[in-house]
Amino acid sequence: MTAALLEIEEATRRFGGLVAVNEVSTHVAEGELVGLIGPNGAGKTTLFNLISGFTPLTSGRVRYRGRDITGLKSHQIGRLGIARTFQNLRVFPNMSVFDNVSVGATGAVGLPFFRAVAGGRRRSDAISRRSLAALERVGLVAQADDLAANLAYGKRKYLEIARALAMHPDLLILDEPAAGLNESETAELAAFIRSLRDEGLTVMLVEHDMALVMSICERVVVLASGQKIADAPPDAVRRDPAVLEAYLGVDE
Ligand SMILES: Nc1ncnc2c1ncn2[C@@H]1O[C@H](COP(=O)(O)OP(=O)(O)OP(=O)(O)O)[C@@H](O)[C@H]1O
């Protein structure tokens, strides 16, 4: 059996009286591509925030490579090998494509804005190499000197992925990467995510595009109202009565 890279144990996050994530336990094995789905407000982004240290847990634990990372700051978690993208793009529009990616290469993602930007502008050889390699991987080398604001929306999504890849992660967490993309862009993205996994990267993916999740993920975790209601391969999740019920009446 492949060792668990990430273990989530009864993760809970309350916001006042609302339990956004309610005692969710799951694990991700090294090299797996796992989807996280659920109706709007199910707690998907909050769970990603708990894993990546952007939101503290109310209770429960997160372990990465057997190490308890509960309570670590997001940039510390980033340095341990967990990188993420965001539902709402966090590209710095007035910086170049290259500088945006350098923020990842310096491990500055998750630091306050000004420290992150300062990090992105520190161009040591190693950082430049990492940044260029990440841009190459997503096909944006030719745009390295362009302002991020001038990239088409679909390309900005790849820029965000490049910034995460520049951190040299072992676990990549993608929050709604296909949102706003058209059908052919989504198909291209699906193939790209699959290729990352084929290269050995472990990937967790929150996505509303069910076809994308079902076609590329090996396992799908389903949340509804903060609770885990399914955790199985796509075929089983598709037929799961609890999942069908959770989605009933919800326009996905
Ligand atoms: N910072 C916060 N303060 C208060 N409530 C929050 C906060 N973040 C999330 N919530 C609430 O927690 C619940 C889960 O939100 P979350 O964004 O994790 O859901 P989601 O499954 O990612 O939804 P969507 O698919 O719409 O992005 C929602 O009811 C949301 O309003």
The ligand as a Gaussian input file, in Angstrom:
#p B3LYP/6-31G(d) Opt

LIG

0 1
 N      -14.204000      33.438000       6.659000
 C      -15.452000      33.001000       6.812000
 N      -16.276000      33.554000       7.724000
 C      -17.541000      33.107000       7.882000
 N      -18.086000      32.104000       7.186000
 C      -17.309000      31.507000       6.257000
 C      -15.959000      31.923000       6.010000
 N      -15.450000      31.151000       5.035000
 C      -16.421000      30.298000       4.664000
 N      -17.530000      30.508000       5.396000
 C      -18.789000      29.767000       5.300000
 O      -18.479000      28.396000       5.421000
 C      -19.289000      27.635000       4.548000
 C      -18.406000      26.826000       3.621000
 O      -17.802000      27.718000       2.701000
 P      -16.752000      27.241000       1.606000
 O      -16.337000      28.441000       0.849000
 O      -15.705000      26.412000       2.234000
 O      -17.671000      26.300000       0.701000
 P      -17.366000      25.717000      -0.734000
 O      -17.803000      24.304000      -0.692000
 O      -15.969000      25.980000      -1.127000
 O      -18.376000      26.569000      -1.599000
 P      -18.323000      27.064000      -3.124000
 O      -18.451000      25.837000      -3.950000
 O      -19.517000      27.937000      -3.217000
 O      -17.027000      27.774000      -3.305000
 C      -20.214000      28.600000       3.824000
 O      -21.441000      28.649000       4.519000
 C      -19.470000      29.912000       3.952000
 O      -20.364000      31.010000       3.950000

